[in-house]
Amino acid sequence: MLGNYTEALEIYREAYSDSKHPDILVGLLCAEFNCGNVNRGVQVFEELLTKEKEFDDWHRGELIRIKKKMIQDGIIKEEKFV
């Protein structure tokens, strides 16, 4: 939120090495995209989709928001992630 995406990316990558919790995956996904790492962001997005059983309402909302942005930016096609 403060625009320090490089530092956020380092912190989320470190956290990711300890935990694959959806909270961390959402943060890592946003950090990867904000740093221009589109391919890695898509990989994290796909991993996040596998954690759906662990989601709460916040995770579901973030997933919808991120998915819409990825479609809008032409990163993914909607049909691939139904």
mmCIF file of the N, C-alpha and C atoms, coordinates in Angstrom:
data_MODEL
# 
_entry.id   MODEL 
# 
loop_
_atom_site.group_PDB 
_atom_site.id 
_atom_site.type_symbol 
_atom_site.label_atom_id 
_atom_site.label_alt_id 
_atom_site.label_comp_id 
_atom_site.label_asym_id 
_atom_site.label_entity_id 
_atom_site.label_seq_id 
_atom_site.pdbx_PDB_ins_code 
_atom_site.Cartn_x 
_atom_site.Cartn_y 
_atom_site.Cartn_z 
_atom_site.occupancy 
_atom_site.B_iso_or_equiv 
_atom_site.pdbx_formal_charge 
_atom_site.auth_seq_id 
_atom_site.auth_comp_id 
_atom_site.auth_asym_id 
_atom_site.auth_atom_id 
_atom_site.pdbx_PDB_model_num 
ATOM 1   N N  . MET A 1 1  ? 0.810   -1.186  0.000   1.00 0.00 ? 1  MET A N  1 
ATOM 2   C CA . MET A 1 1  ? 0.000   0.000   0.000   1.00 0.00 ? 1  MET A CA 1 
ATOM 3   C C  . MET A 1 1  ? 0.861   1.261   0.000   1.00 0.00 ? 1  MET A C  1 
ATOM 4   N N  . LEU A 1 2  ? 2.086   1.147   0.474   1.00 0.00 ? 2  LEU A N  1 
ATOM 5   C CA . LEU A 1 2  ? 2.958   2.308   0.545   1.00 0.00 ? 2  LEU A CA 1 
ATOM 6   C C  . LEU A 1 2  ? 3.810   2.481   -0.702  1.00 0.00 ? 2  LEU A C  1 
ATOM 7   N N  . GLY A 1 3  ? 3.708   1.538   -1.616  1.00 0.00 ? 3  GLY A N  1 
ATOM 8   C CA . GLY A 1 3  ? 4.450   1.643   -2.863  1.00 0.00 ? 3  GLY A CA 1 
ATOM 9   C C  . GLY A 1 3  ? 5.852   1.088   -2.806  1.00 0.00 ? 3  GLY A C  1 
ATOM 10  N N  . ASN A 1 4  ? 6.231   0.495   -1.697  1.00 0.00 ? 4  ASN A N  1 
ATOM 11  C CA . ASN A 1 4  ? 7.569   -0.090  -1.588  1.00 0.00 ? 4  ASN A CA 1 
ATOM 12  C C  . ASN A 1 4  ? 7.477   -1.566  -1.979  1.00 0.00 ? 4  ASN A C  1 
ATOM 13  N N  . TYR A 1 5  ? 7.248   -1.784  -3.256  1.00 0.00 ? 5  TYR A N  1 
ATOM 14  C CA . TYR A 1 5  ? 6.962   -3.128  -3.754  1.00 0.00 ? 5  TYR A CA 1 
ATOM 15  C C  . TYR A 1 5  ? 8.155   -4.075  -3.667  1.00 0.00 ? 5  TYR A C  1 
ATOM 16  N N  . THR A 1 6  ? 9.351   -3.567  -3.858  1.00 0.00 ? 6  THR A N  1 
ATOM 17  C CA . THR A 1 6  ? 10.530  -4.427  -3.808  1.00 0.00 ? 6  THR A CA 1 
ATOM 18  C C  . THR A 1 6  ? 10.717  -4.994  -2.409  1.00 0.00 ? 6  THR A C  1 
ATOM 19  N N  . GLU A 1 7  ? 10.584  -4.143  -1.413  1.00 0.00 ? 7  GLU A N  1 
ATOM 20  C CA . GLU A 1 7  ? 10.716  -4.616  -0.030  1.00 0.00 ? 7  GLU A CA 1 
ATOM 21  C C  . GLU A 1 7  ? 9.587   -5.575  0.320   1.00 0.00 ? 7  GLU A C  1 
ATOM 22  N N  . ALA A 1 8  ? 8.369   -5.252  -0.111  1.00 0.00 ? 8  ALA A N  1 
ATOM 23  C CA . ALA A 1 8  ? 7.231   -6.134  0.141   1.00 0.00 ? 8  ALA A CA 1 
ATOM 24  C C  . ALA A 1 8  ? 7.468   -7.506  -0.490  1.00 0.00 ? 8  ALA A C  1 
ATOM 25  N N  . LEU A 1 9  ? 8.006   -7.511  -1.699  1.00 0.00 ? 9  LEU A N  1 
ATOM 26  C CA . LEU A 1 9  ? 8.272   -8.767  -2.385  1.00 0.00 ? 9  LEU A CA 1 
ATOM 27  C C  . LEU A 1 9  ? 9.274   -9.607  -1.595  1.00 0.00 ? 9  LEU A C  1 
ATOM 28  N N  . GLU A 1 10 ? 10.329  -8.985  -1.109  1.00 0.00 ? 10 GLU A N  1 
ATOM 29  C CA . GLU A 1 10 ? 11.324  -9.715  -0.306  1.00 0.00 ? 10 GLU A CA 1 
ATOM 30  C C  . GLU A 1 10 ? 10.682  -10.311 0.942   1.00 0.00 ? 10 GLU A C  1 
ATOM 31  N N  . ILE A 1 11 ? 9.858   -9.517  1.621   1.00 0.00 ? 11 ILE A N  1 
ATOM 32  C CA . ILE A 1 11 ? 9.217   -9.981  2.854   1.00 0.00 ? 11 ILE A CA 1 
ATOM 33  C C  . ILE A 1 11 ? 8.246   -11.122 2.563   1.00 0.00 ? 11 ILE A C  1 
ATOM 34  N N  . TYR A 1 12 ? 7.435   -10.979 1.515   1.00 0.00 ? 12 TYR A N  1 
ATOM 35  C CA . TYR A 1 12 ? 6.483   -12.046 1.196   1.00 0.00 ? 12 TYR A CA 1 
ATOM 36  C C  . TYR A 1 12 ? 7.178   -13.307 0.703   1.00 0.00 ? 12 TYR A C  1 
ATOM 37  N N  . ARG A 1 13 ? 8.265   -13.167 -0.031  1.00 0.00 ? 13 ARG A N  1 
ATOM 38  C CA . ARG A 1 13 ? 9.001   -14.368 -0.457  1.00 0.00 ? 13 ARG A CA 1 
ATOM 39  C C  . ARG A 1 13 ? 9.585   -15.106 0.737   1.00 0.00 ? 13 ARG A C  1 
ATOM 40  N N  . GLU A 1 14 ? 10.085  -14.355 1.706   1.00 0.00 ? 14 GLU A N  1 
ATOM 41  C CA . GLU A 1 14 ? 10.609  -14.980 2.917   1.00 0.00 ? 14 GLU A CA 1 
ATOM 42  C C  . GLU A 1 14 ? 9.490   -15.667 3.690   1.00 0.00 ? 14 GLU A C  1 
ATOM 43  N N  . ALA A 1 15 ? 8.361   -14.990 3.838   1.00 0.00 ? 15 ALA A N  1 
ATOM 44  C CA . ALA A 1 15 ? 7.219   -15.583 4.539   1.00 0.00 ? 15 ALA A CA 1 
ATOM 45  C C  . ALA A 1 15 ? 6.724   -16.830 3.811   1.00 0.00 ? 15 ALA A C  1 
ATOM 46  N N  . TYR A 1 16 ? 6.741   -16.785 2.480   1.00 0.00 ? 16 TYR A N  1 
ATOM 47  C CA . TYR A 1 16 ? 6.290   -17.913 1.658   1.00 0.00 ? 16 TYR A CA 1 
ATOM 48  C C  . TYR A 1 16 ? 7.151   -19.153 1.899   1.00 0.00 ? 16 TYR A C  1 
ATOM 49  N N  . SER A 1 17 ? 8.437   -18.934 2.159   1.00 0.00 ? 17 SER A N  1 
ATOM 50  C CA . SER A 1 17 ? 9.315   -20.084 2.409   1.00 0.00 ? 17 SER A CA 1 
ATOM 51  C C  . SER A 1 17 ? 8.944   -20.786 3.717   1.00 0.00 ? 17 SER A C  1 
ATOM 52  N N  . ASP A 1 18 ? 8.262   -20.068 4.624   1.00 0.00 ? 18 ASP A N  1 
ATOM 53  C CA . ASP A 1 18 ? 7.836   -20.646 5.900   1.00 0.00 ? 18 ASP A CA 1 
ATOM 54  C C  . ASP A 1 18 ? 6.401   -21.155 5.885   1.00 0.00 ? 18 ASP A C  1 
ATOM 55  N N  . SER A 1 19 ? 5.547   -20.540 5.071   1.00 0.00 ? 19 SER A N  1 
ATOM 56  C CA . SER A 1 19 ? 4.120   -20.879 5.094   1.00 0.00 ? 19 SER A CA 1 
ATOM 57  C C  . SER A 1 19 ? 3.483   -20.621 3.732   1.00 0.00 ? 19 SER A C  1 
ATOM 58  N N  . LYS A 1 20 ? 2.589   -21.480 3.355   1.00 0.00 ? 20 LYS A N  1 
ATOM 59  C CA . LYS A 1 20 ? 1.838   -21.329 2.099   1.00 0.00 ? 20 LYS A CA 1 
ATOM 60  C C  . LYS A 1 20 ? 0.385   -20.937 2.395   1.00 0.00 ? 20 LYS A C  1 
ATOM 61  N N  . HIS A 1 21 ? 0.176   -20.272 3.523   1.00 0.00 ? 21 HIS A N  1 
ATOM 62  C CA . HIS A 1 21 ? -1.169  -19.846 3.930   1.00 0.00 ? 21 HIS A CA 1 
ATOM 63  C C  . HIS A 1 21 ? -1.723  -18.871 2.891   1.00 0.00 ? 21 HIS A C  1 
ATOM 64  N N  . PRO A 1 22 ? -3.034  -18.912 2.645   1.00 0.00 ? 22 PRO A N  1 
ATOM 65  C CA . PRO A 1 22 ? -3.629  -18.004 1.663   1.00 0.00 ? 22 PRO A CA 1 
ATOM 66  C C  . PRO A 1 22 ? -3.331  -16.521 1.912   1.00 0.00 ? 22 PRO A C  1 
ATOM 67  N N  . ASP A 1 23 ? -3.218  -16.096 3.172   1.00 0.00 ? 23 ASP A N  1 
ATOM 68  C CA . ASP A 1 23 ? -2.874  -14.696 3.447   1.00 0.00 ? 23 ASP A CA 1 
ATOM 69  C C  . ASP A 1 23 ? -1.543  -14.326 2.793   1.00 0.00 ? 23 ASP A C  1 
ATOM 70  N N  . ILE A 1 24 ? -0.583  -15.191 2.938   1.00 0.00 ? 24 ILE A N  1 
ATOM 71  C CA . ILE A 1 24 ? 0.747   -14.945 2.384   1.00 0.00 ? 24 ILE A CA 1 
ATOM 72  C C  . ILE A 1 24 ? 0.714   -15.029 0.864   1.00 0.00 ? 24 ILE A C  1 
ATOM 73  N N  . LEU A 1 25 ? -0.031  -15.983 0.344   1.00 0.00 ? 25 LEU A N  1 
ATOM 74  C CA . LEU A 1 25 ? -0.122  -16.115 -1.110  1.00 0.00 ? 25 LEU A CA 1 
ATOM 75  C C  . LEU A 1 25 ? -0.757  -14.883 -1.752  1.00 0.00 ? 25 LEU A C  1 
ATOM 76  N N  . VAL A 1 26 ? -1.782  -14.310 -1.127  1.00 0.00 ? 26 VAL A N  1 
ATOM 77  C CA . VAL A 1 26 ? -2.409  -13.098 -1.664  1.00 0.00 ? 26 VAL A CA 1 
ATOM 78  C C  . VAL A 1 26 ? -1.393  -11.961 -1.672  1.00 0.00 ? 26 VAL A C  1 
ATOM 79  N N  . GLY A 1 27 ? -0.677  -11.785 -0.574  1.00 0.00 ? 27 GLY A N  1 
ATOM 80  C CA . GLY A 1 27 ? 0.336   -10.727 -0.512  1.00 0.00 ? 27 GLY A CA 1 
ATOM 81  C C  . GLY A 1 27 ? 1.445   -10.941 -1.511  1.00 0.00 ? 27 GLY A C  1 
ATOM 82  N N  . LEU A 1 28 ? 1.917   -12.177 -1.630  1.00 0.00 ? 28 LEU A N  1 
ATOM 83  C CA . LEU A 1 28 ? 2.989   -12.490 -2.578  1.00 0.00 ? 28 LEU A CA 1 
ATOM 84  C C  . LEU A 1 28 ? 2.526   -12.256 -4.009  1.00 0.00 ? 28 LEU A C  1 
ATOM 85  N N  . LEU A 1 29 ? 1.311   -12.664 -4.302  1.00 0.00 ? 29 LEU A N  1 
ATOM 86  C CA . LEU A 1 29 ? 0.750   -12.472 -5.636  1.00 0.00 ? 29 LEU A CA 1 
ATOM 87  C C  . LEU A 1 29 ? 0.725   -10.994 -6.006  1.00 0.00 ? 29 LEU A C  1 
ATOM 88  N N  . CYS A 1 30 ? 0.225   -10.174 -5.116  1.00 0.00 ? 30 CYS A N  1 
ATOM 89  C CA . CYS A 1 30 ? 0.167   -8.731  -5.387  1.00 0.00 ? 30 CYS A CA 1 
ATOM 90  C C  . CYS A 1 30 ? 1.574   -8.150  -5.532  1.00 0.00 ? 30 CYS A C  1 
ATOM 91  N N  . ALA A 1 31 ? 2.493   -8.565  -4.685  1.00 0.00 ? 31 ALA A N  1 
ATOM 92  C CA . ALA A 1 31 ? 3.869   -8.060  -4.756  1.00 0.00 ? 31 ALA A CA 1 
ATOM 93  C C  . ALA A 1 31 ? 4.538   -8.468  -6.066  1.00 0.00 ? 31 ALA A C  1 
ATOM 94  N N  . GLU A 1 32 ? 4.337   -9.710  -6.487  1.00 0.00 ? 32 GLU A N  1 
ATOM 95  C CA . GLU A 1 32 ? 4.934   -10.164 -7.754  1.00 0.00 ? 32 GLU A CA 1 
ATOM 96  C C  . GLU A 1 32 ? 4.422   -9.319  -8.916  1.00 0.00 ? 32 GLU A C  1 
ATOM 97  N N  . PHE A 1 33 ? 3.115   -9.099  -8.972  1.00 0.00 ? 33 PHE A N  1 
ATOM 98  C CA . PHE A 1 33 ? 2.549   -8.300  -10.059 1.00 0.00 ? 33 PHE A CA 1 
ATOM 99  C C  . PHE A 1 33 ? 3.022   -6.849  -9.991  1.00 0.00 ? 33 PHE A C  1 
ATOM 100 N N  . ASN A 1 34 ? 3.053   -6.287  -8.795  1.00 0.00 ? 34 ASN A N  1 
ATOM 101 C CA . ASN A 1 34 ? 3.491   -4.899  -8.657  1.00 0.00 ? 34 ASN A CA 1 
ATOM 102 C C  . ASN A 1 34 ? 4.952   -4.707  -9.045  1.00 0.00 ? 34 ASN A C  1 
ATOM 103 N N  . CYS A 1 35 ? 5.741   -5.764  -8.972  1.00 0.00 ? 35 CYS A N  1 
ATOM 104 C CA . CYS A 1 35 ? 7.146   -5.696  -9.378  1.00 0.00 ? 35 CYS A CA 1 
ATOM 105 C C  . CYS A 1 35 ? 7.340   -6.120  -10.833 1.00 0.00 ? 35 CYS A C  1 
ATOM 106 N N  . GLY A 1 36 ? 6.242   -6.400  -11.525 1.00 0.00 ? 36 GLY A N  1 
ATOM 107 C CA . GLY A 1 36 ? 6.316   -6.737  -12.939 1.00 0.00 ? 36 GLY A CA 1 
ATOM 108 C C  . GLY A 1 36 ? 6.622   -8.193  -13.232 1.00 0.00 ? 36 GLY A C  1 
ATOM 109 N N  . ASN A 1 37 ? 6.528   -9.046  -12.220 1.00 0.00 ? 37 ASN A N  1 
ATOM 110 C CA . ASN A 1 37 ? 6.820   -10.472 -12.395 1.00 0.00 ? 37 ASN A CA 1 
ATOM 111 C C  . ASN A 1 37 ? 5.530   -11.220 -12.737 1.00 0.00 ? 37 ASN A C  1 
ATOM 112 N N  . VAL A 1 38 ? 5.063   -11.008 -13.954 1.00 0.00 ? 38 VAL A N  1 
ATOM 113 C CA . VAL A 1 38 ? 3.755   -11.528 -14.360 1.00 0.00 ? 38 VAL A CA 1 
ATOM 114 C C  . VAL A 1 38 ? 3.717   -13.051 -14.340 1.00 0.00 ? 38 VAL A C  1 
ATOM 115 N N  . ASN A 1 39 ? 4.705   -13.706 -14.902 1.00 0.00 ? 39 ASN A N  1 
ATOM 116 C CA . ASN A 1 39 ? 4.685   -15.171 -14.945 1.00 0.00 ? 39 ASN A CA 1 
ATOM 117 C C  . ASN A 1 39 ? 4.690   -15.771 -13.549 1.00 0.00 ? 39 ASN A C  1 
ATOM 118 N N  . ARG A 1 40 ? 5.519   -15.223 -12.680 1.00 0.00 ? 40 ARG A N  1 
ATOM 119 C CA . ARG A 1 40 ? 5.562   -15.718 -11.297 1.00 0.00 ? 40 ARG A CA 1 
ATOM 120 C C  . ARG A 1 40 ? 4.233   -15.412 -10.602 1.00 0.00 ? 40 ARG A C  1 
ATOM 121 N N  . GLY A 1 41 ? 3.642   -14.264 -10.887 1.00 0.00 ? 41 GLY A N  1 
ATOM 122 C CA . GLY A 1 41 ? 2.351   -13.927 -10.315 1.00 0.00 ? 41 GLY A CA 1 
ATOM 123 C C  . GLY A 1 41 ? 1.275   -14.923 -10.707 1.00 0.00 ? 41 GLY A C  1 
ATOM 124 N N  . VAL A 1 42 ? 1.275   -15.333 -11.960 1.00 0.00 ? 42 VAL A N  1 
ATOM 125 C CA . VAL A 1 42 ? 0.299   -16.325 -12.423 1.00 0.00 ? 42 VAL A CA 1 
ATOM 126 C C  . VAL A 1 42 ? 0.529   -17.650 -11.703 1.00 0.00 ? 42 VAL A C  1 
ATOM 127 N N  . GLN A 1 43 ? 1.778   -18.028 -11.494 1.00 0.00 ? 43 GLN A N  1 
ATOM 128 C CA . GLN A 1 43 ? 2.074   -19.266 -10.760 1.00 0.00 ? 43 GLN A CA 1 
ATOM 129 C C  . GLN A 1 43 ? 1.533   -19.202 -9.332  1.00 0.00 ? 43 GLN A C  1 
ATOM 130 N N  . VAL A 1 44 ? 1.731   -18.074 -8.679  1.00 0.00 ? 44 VAL A N  1 
ATOM 131 C CA . VAL A 1 44 ? 1.226   -17.909 -7.313  1.00 0.00 ? 44 VAL A CA 1 
ATOM 132 C C  . VAL A 1 44 ? -0.302  -17.916 -7.316  1.00 0.00 ? 44 VAL A C  1 
ATOM 133 N N  . PHE A 1 45 ? -0.911  -17.279 -8.314  1.00 0.00 ? 45 PHE A N  1 
ATOM 134 C CA . PHE A 1 45 ? -2.367  -17.283 -8.453  1.00 0.00 ? 45 PHE A CA 1 
ATOM 135 C C  . PHE A 1 45 ? -2.884  -18.716 -8.566  1.00 0.00 ? 45 PHE A C  1 
ATOM 136 N N  . GLU A 1 46 ? -2.231  -19.516 -9.388  1.00 0.00 ? 46 GLU A N  1 
ATOM 137 C CA . GLU A 1 46 ? -2.649  -20.910 -9.557  1.00 0.00 ? 46 GLU A CA 1 
ATOM 138 C C  . GLU A 1 46 ? -2.498  -21.683 -8.248  1.00 0.00 ? 46 GLU A C  1 
ATOM 139 N N  . GLU A 1 47 ? -1.423  -21.413 -7.514  1.00 0.00 ? 47 GLU A N  1 
ATOM 140 C CA . GLU A 1 47 ? -1.253  -22.077 -6.224  1.00 0.00 ? 47 GLU A CA 1 
ATOM 141 C C  . GLU A 1 47 ? -2.333  -21.625 -5.243  1.00 0.00 ? 47 GLU A C  1 
ATOM 142 N N  . LEU A 1 48 ? -2.660  -20.345 -5.265  1.00 0.00 ? 48 LEU A N  1 
ATOM 143 C CA . LEU A 1 48 ? -3.706  -19.825 -4.393  1.00 0.00 ? 48 LEU A CA 1 
ATOM 144 C C  . LEU A 1 48 ? -5.035  -20.531 -4.660  1.00 0.00 ? 48 LEU A C  1 
ATOM 145 N N  . LEU A 1 49 ? -5.335  -20.805 -5.903  1.00 0.00 ? 49 LEU A N  1 
ATOM 146 C CA . LEU A 1 49 ? -6.581  -21.497 -6.247  1.00 0.00 ? 49 LEU A CA 1 
ATOM 147 C C  . LEU A 1 49 ? -6.657  -22.875 -5.590  1.00 0.00 ? 49 LEU A C  1 
ATOM 148 N N  . THR A 1 50 ? -5.525  -23.520 -5.361  1.00 0.00 ? 50 THR A N  1 
ATOM 149 C CA . THR A 1 50 ? -5.523  -24.848 -4.739  1.00 0.00 ? 50 THR A CA 1 
ATOM 150 C C  . THR A 1 50 ? -5.813  -24.789 -3.250  1.00 0.00 ? 50 THR A C  1 
ATOM 151 N N  . LYS A 1 51 ? -5.802  -23.601 -2.668  1.00 0.00 ? 51 LYS A N  1 
ATOM 152 C CA . LYS A 1 51 ? -6.021  -23.428 -1.228  1.00 0.00 ? 51 LYS A CA 1 
ATOM 153 C C  . LYS A 1 51 ? -7.463  -23.033 -0.895  1.00 0.00 ? 51 LYS A C  1 
ATOM 154 N N  . GLU A 1 52 ? -8.373  -23.177 -1.844  1.00 0.00 ? 52 GLU A N  1 
ATOM 155 C CA . GLU A 1 52 ? -9.733  -22.684 -1.690  1.00 0.00 ? 52 GLU A CA 1 
ATOM 156 C C  . GLU A 1 52 ? -10.419 -23.191 -0.420  1.00 0.00 ? 52 GLU A C  1 
ATOM 157 N N  . LYS A 1 53 ? -10.112 -24.387 0.020   1.00 0.00 ? 53 LYS A N  1 
ATOM 158 C CA . LYS A 1 53 ? -10.743 -24.934 1.225   1.00 0.00 ? 53 LYS A CA 1 
ATOM 159 C C  . LYS A 1 53 ? -10.328 -24.168 2.483   1.00 0.00 ? 53 LYS A C  1 
ATOM 160 N N  . GLU A 1 54 ? -9.239  -23.406 2.396   1.00 0.00 ? 54 GLU A N  1 
ATOM 161 C CA . GLU A 1 54 ? -8.754  -22.626 3.532   1.00 0.00 ? 54 GLU A CA 1 
ATOM 162 C C  . GLU A 1 54 ? -9.241  -21.174 3.501   1.00 0.00 ? 54 GLU A C  1 
ATOM 163 N N  . PHE A 1 55 ? -9.965  -20.791 2.470   1.00 0.00 ? 55 PHE A N  1 
ATOM 164 C CA . PHE A 1 55 ? -10.398 -19.402 2.295   1.00 0.00 ? 55 PHE A CA 1 
ATOM 165 C C  . PHE A 1 55 ? -11.459 -18.992 3.304   1.00 0.00 ? 55 PHE A C  1 
ATOM 166 N N  . ASP A 1 56 ? -11.407 -17.725 3.667   1.00 0.00 ? 56 ASP A N  1 
ATOM 167 C CA . ASP A 1 56 ? -12.534 -17.088 4.339   1.00 0.00 ? 56 ASP A CA 1 
ATOM 168 C C  . ASP A 1 56 ? -13.103 -16.070 3.344   1.00 0.00 ? 56 ASP A C  1 
ATOM 169 N N  . ASP A 1 57 ? -14.042 -15.271 3.772   1.00 0.00 ? 57 ASP A N  1 
ATOM 170 C CA . ASP A 1 57 ? -14.676 -14.320 2.849   1.00 0.00 ? 57 ASP A CA 1 
ATOM 171 C C  . ASP A 1 57 ? -13.680 -13.315 2.274   1.00 0.00 ? 57 ASP A C  1 
ATOM 172 N N  . TRP A 1 58 ? -12.709 -12.894 3.079   1.00 0.00 ? 58 TRP A N  1 
ATOM 173 C CA . TRP A 1 58 ? -11.706 -11.945 2.593   1.00 0.00 ? 58 TRP A CA 1 
ATOM 174 C C  . TRP A 1 58 ? -10.908 -12.543 1.437   1.00 0.00 ? 58 TRP A C  1 
ATOM 175 N N  . HIS A 1 59 ? -10.470 -13.795 1.590   1.00 0.00 ? 59 HIS A N  1 
ATOM 176 C CA . HIS A 1 59 ? -9.707  -14.458 0.532   1.00 0.00 ? 59 HIS A CA 1 
ATOM 177 C C  . HIS A 1 59 ? -10.527 -14.566 -0.750  1.00 0.00 ? 59 HIS A C  1 
ATOM 178 N N  . ARG A 1 60 ? -11.798 -14.931 -0.611  1.00 0.00 ? 60 ARG A N  1 
ATOM 179 C CA . ARG A 1 60 ? -12.658 -15.049 -1.788  1.00 0.00 ? 60 ARG A CA 1 
ATOM 180 C C  . ARG A 1 60 ? -12.802 -13.695 -2.496  1.00 0.00 ? 60 ARG A C  1 
ATOM 181 N N  . GLY A 1 61 ? -12.983 -12.643 -1.708  1.00 0.00 ? 61 GLY A N  1 
ATOM 182 C CA . GLY A 1 61 ? -13.097 -11.306 -2.283  1.00 0.00 ? 61 GLY A CA 1 
ATOM 183 C C  . GLY A 1 61 ? -11.825 -10.868 -2.986  1.00 0.00 ? 61 GLY A C  1 
ATOM 184 N N  . GLU A 1 62 ? -10.682 -11.131 -2.366  1.00 0.00 ? 62 GLU A N  1 
ATOM 185 C CA . GLU A 1 62 ? -9.402  -10.777 -2.979  1.00 0.00 ? 62 GLU A CA 1 
ATOM 186 C C  . GLU A 1 62 ? -9.164  -11.573 -4.259  1.00 0.00 ? 62 GLU A C  1 
ATOM 187 N N  . LEU A 1 63 ? -9.515  -12.854 -4.235  1.00 0.00 ? 63 LEU A N  1 
ATOM 188 C CA . LEU A 1 63 ? -9.347  -13.684 -5.423  1.00 0.00 ? 63 LEU A CA 1 
ATOM 189 C C  . LEU A 1 63 ? -10.180 -13.142 -6.577  1.00 0.00 ? 63 LEU A C  1 
ATOM 190 N N  . ILE A 1 64 ? -11.399 -12.760 -6.302  1.00 0.00 ? 64 ILE A N  1 
ATOM 191 C CA . ILE A 1 64 ? -12.267 -12.192 -7.346  1.00 0.00 ? 64 ILE A CA 1 
ATOM 192 C C  . ILE A 1 64 ? -11.675 -10.889 -7.872  1.00 0.00 ? 64 ILE A C  1 
ATOM 193 N N  . ARG A 1 65 ? -11.238 -10.021 -6.956  1.00 0.00 ? 65 ARG A N  1 
ATOM 194 C CA . ARG A 1 65 ? -10.665 -8.729  -7.353  1.00 0.00 ? 65 ARG A CA 1 
ATOM 195 C C  . ARG A 1 65 ? -9.417  -8.925  -8.213  1.00 0.00 ? 65 ARG A C  1 
ATOM 196 N N  . ILE A 1 66 ? -8.528  -9.810  -7.777  1.00 0.00 ? 66 ILE A N  1 
ATOM 197 C CA . ILE A 1 66 ? -7.279  -10.051 -8.502  1.00 0.00 ? 66 ILE A CA 1 
ATOM 198 C C  . ILE A 1 66 ? -7.570  -10.690 -9.858  1.00 0.00 ? 66 ILE A C  1 
ATOM 199 N N  . LYS A 1 67 ? -8.483  -11.650 -9.880  1.00 0.00 ? 67 LYS A N  1 
ATOM 200 C CA . LYS A 1 67 ? -8.831  -12.317 -11.135 1.00 0.00 ? 67 LYS A CA 1 
ATOM 201 C C  . LYS A 1 67 ? -9.383  -11.312 -12.148 1.00 0.00 ? 67 LYS A C  1 
ATOM 202 N N  . LYS A 1 68 ? -10.278 -10.422 -11.705 1.00 0.00 ? 68 LYS A N  1 
ATOM 203 C CA . LYS A 1 68 ? -10.828 -9.405  -12.608 1.00 0.00 ? 68 LYS A CA 1 
ATOM 204 C C  . LYS A 1 68 ? -9.733  -8.513  -13.169 1.00 0.00 ? 68 LYS A C  1 
ATOM 205 N N  . LYS A 1 69 ? -8.796  -8.122  -12.318 1.00 0.00 ? 69 LYS A N  1 
ATOM 206 C CA . LYS A 1 69 ? -7.693  -7.262  -12.761 1.00 0.00 ? 69 LYS A CA 1 
ATOM 207 C C  . LYS A 1 69 ? -6.795  -7.997  -13.762 1.00 0.00 ? 69 LYS A C  1 
ATOM 208 N N  . MET A 1 70 ? -6.538  -9.279  -13.511 1.00 0.00 ? 70 MET A N  1 
ATOM 209 C CA . MET A 1 70 ? -5.709  -10.060 -14.422 1.00 0.00 ? 70 MET A CA 1 
ATOM 210 C C  . MET A 1 70 ? -6.386  -10.208 -15.786 1.00 0.00 ? 70 MET A C  1 
ATOM 211 N N  . ILE A 1 71 ? -7.688  -10.405 -15.790 1.00 0.00 ? 71 ILE A N  1 
ATOM 212 C CA . ILE A 1 71 ? -8.436  -10.508 -17.050 1.00 0.00 ? 71 ILE A CA 1 
ATOM 213 C C  . ILE A 1 71 ? -8.413  -9.168  -17.767 1.00 0.00 ? 71 ILE A C  1 
ATOM 214 N N  . GLN A 1 72 ? -8.672  -8.098  -17.023 1.00 0.00 ? 72 GLN A N  1 
ATOM 215 C CA . GLN A 1 72 ? -8.675  -6.745  -17.596 1.00 0.00 ? 72 GLN A CA 1 
ATOM 216 C C  . GLN A 1 72 ? -7.321  -6.402  -18.224 1.00 0.00 ? 72 GLN A C  1 
ATOM 217 N N  . ASP A 1 73 ? -6.251  -6.823  -17.573 1.00 0.00 ? 73 ASP A N  1 
ATOM 218 C CA . ASP A 1 73 ? -4.904  -6.532  -18.068 1.00 0.00 ? 73 ASP A CA 1 
ATOM 219 C C  . ASP A 1 73 ? -4.436  -7.511  -19.142 1.00 0.00 ? 73 ASP A C  1 
ATOM 220 N N  . GLY A 1 74 ? -5.273  -8.504  -19.470 1.00 0.00 ? 74 GLY A N  1 
ATOM 221 C CA . GLY A 1 74 ? -4.924  -9.470  -20.507 1.00 0.00 ? 74 GLY A CA 1 
ATOM 222 C C  . GLY A 1 74 ? -3.910  -10.507 -20.066 1.00 0.00 ? 74 GLY A C  1 
ATOM 223 N N  . ILE A 1 75 ? -3.752  -10.672 -18.761 1.00 0.00 ? 75 ILE A N  1 
ATOM 224 C CA . ILE A 1 75 ? -2.778  -11.634 -18.237 1.00 0.00 ? 75 ILE A CA 1 
ATOM 225 C C  . ILE A 1 75 ? -3.325  -13.049 -18.340 1.00 0.00 ? 75 ILE A C  1 
ATOM 226 N N  . ILE A 1 76 ? -4.610  -13.194 -18.069 1.00 0.00 ? 76 ILE A N  1 
ATOM 227 C CA . ILE A 1 76 ? -5.266  -14.502 -18.175 1.00 0.00 ? 76 ILE A CA 1 
ATOM 228 C C  . ILE A 1 76 ? -6.561  -14.345 -18.946 1.00 0.00 ? 76 ILE A C  1 
ATOM 229 N N  . LYS A 1 77 ? -7.068  -15.472 -19.410 1.00 0.00 ? 77 LYS A N  1 
ATOM 230 C CA . LYS A 1 77 ? -8.392  -15.513 -20.018 1.00 0.00 ? 77 LYS A CA 1 
ATOM 231 C C  . LYS A 1 77 ? -9.328  -16.114 -18.970 1.00 0.00 ? 77 LYS A C  1 
ATOM 232 N N  . GLU A 1 78 ? -10.509 -15.568 -18.884 1.00 0.00 ? 78 GLU A N  1 
ATOM 233 C CA . GLU A 1 78 ? -11.460 -15.976 -17.850 1.00 0.00 ? 78 GLU A CA 1 
ATOM 234 C C  . GLU A 1 78 ? -11.738 -17.476 -17.895 1.00 0.00 ? 78 GLU A C  1 
ATOM 235 N N  . GLU A 1 79 ? -11.841 -18.038 -19.079 1.00 0.00 ? 79 GLU A N  1 
ATOM 236 C CA . GLU A 1 79 ? -12.205 -19.449 -19.205 1.00 0.00 ? 79 GLU A CA 1 
ATOM 237 C C  . GLU A 1 79 ? -11.190 -20.364 -18.505 1.00 0.00 ? 79 GLU A C  1 
ATOM 238 N N  . LYS A 1 80 ? -9.945  -19.937 -18.438 1.00 0.00 ? 80 LYS A N  1 
ATOM 239 C CA . LYS A 1 80 ? -8.912  -20.789 -17.859 1.00 0.00 ? 80 LYS A CA 1 
ATOM 240 C C  . LYS A 1 80 ? -9.108  -20.974 -16.358 1.00 0.00 ? 80 LYS A C  1 
ATOM 241 N N  . PHE A 1 81 ? -9.683  -19.990 -15.700 1.00 0.00 ? 81 PHE A N  1 
ATOM 242 C CA . PHE A 1 81 ? -9.815  -20.023 -14.241 1.00 0.00 ? 81 PHE A CA 1 
ATOM 243 C C  . PHE A 1 81 ? -11.258 -19.873 -13.821 1.00 0.00 ? 81 PHE A C  1 
ATOM 244 N N  . VAL A 1 82 ? -12.065 -20.861 -14.111 1.00 0.00 ? 82 VAL A N  1 
ATOM 245 C CA . VAL A 1 82 ? -13.484 -20.805 -13.744 1.00 0.00 ? 82 VAL A CA 1 
ATOM 246 C C  . VAL A 1 82 ? -13.655 -21.342 -12.337 1.00 0.00 ? 82 VAL A C  1 
# 
